[in-house]
Amino acid sequence: MKTRIQRLFILVSMITLSGCYSSIAIKEFNPDPVGSLQEPEYDSLQVVETMETYGSLIPGGLSIQGGYLFAGDYSGRVYAFDIKDFEEVGYASIRNTSIVSPPQFAGDKLYYLYRKKLLPELHLVKYNLRSGKEEMEIEAGVAGDATLHQFESEIIVIAGNEIFFYDTLLIEQKRVTLDEELSCVTNQIDGKIYLGSYSGKVQTVDIKEKTIKKVIPEFSEPVLSITKIGDNFIVSLESGQLIYVGESGHKFWEHETGKTVATPLIAGGYLYVGTLAGTVFKISIKTGEIKAKFDTGGLINLPLSVSGNKLFVPVIDGRLILLNVSKLEPIQTVSFDGRIRTGAVSNGDLIFIGYDNGKIAILKAIPTQVGD
């Protein structure tokens, strides 16, 4: 009896002290993107379910892949939930760590960055979603905050003033050191990533060529966000200026909107952006005319999103405000028990948003007209 208890103790200790202590095993995971369901016409949203994770969700930590909602949190876990029944199917985790950047996907592989609680060095993990097993882990050789990007067969880590290029086997292909630390890394479009620095420089990363190019627009203050539109840029600056500028340096228009830290939303020829002062702007990209604005009375530090003719505005104090996109008139306000942690992501008539204490609310669109 004593021997059996000792063996059980050893087994429990091995499980407790091991790194990965749960798994995401989706044997029939379809790596191909699931087509976006038809967006319904609706008047309001209703909270139908709440899912929970262990720790606080990271900004941008929600994404939908292959019919599953993935959520990264600061407890070092990446969860997967089945969208059909809202059931958790597992999580990938390394004990005593924190997820640093939203996970990336390549086929049936999940890539994520973490750092241990007491050690600042970044680690990059490759995880097999079909088998539910970690395939590879490397130490990136750099510390601090970082962003993770993926394009075709390339995995890119950007931290401080360094850029690391890996293949899908996590073999380092190239490392580039920039002249200064970056103030923002935003707006990956196809094979390019756009960078802003504290001194006001804008640079482009060509992922395939693994090269860095400085573009002509240059400012005298930190760049907070960059949005690429054709050959031009929407740039937000530390002073609260929002500028539409060409690669040649020509300014088409600019506005004193107030400080914006989230990447603006581009939809239907208009730019939608929320400021730290809580104001939402709708601006014509072509003319620069402010078509409408709305004061939320709060603080907006997350990206806006759009579904059909509805604009989702996450306010940090715990409100999700639904506006019509034409005049930014309020349609509905949904309040949550805690601060909003993520932007809203949608899948057909379902909207997902994360808030305090690791909770993810599922909202369903209520149709404009209900049949008999």
Buried (B, 14 or more C-beta within 10 A) or exposed (E): EEEEEEEEEEEEEEEEEEEBEEBBBBEEBEEEEBEEEEBBEBEBBEBEBEBEBBBBBBBBBBBBBBBBBBBBBBBBBBBBBEBEEBEBBBBBBBBEBBBBBBBBBBEBBBBBBBBBEEEEEBBBBBBBBBBBEBEBBBEBEBEEBBBBBBBEBBBBBBBBBBBBBBEBEBEBEEBBEBEEEBBBBBBBEEEBBBBBBBBBBBBBBEBEEBEBEBBEBBBEEBBBBBBBBEEBBBBBBBEBBBBBBBBEEEEBBBBEBBBBBBBBBBEEEBBBBBBBBBBBBBBEBEEBEBBBBBEBEBBBBBBBBBBBBBBBBBBBBBBBBBBBBEEBEEBBBBEBEBBBBBBBBBBBBBBBBBBBBBBBBBBBBBEEEEEE
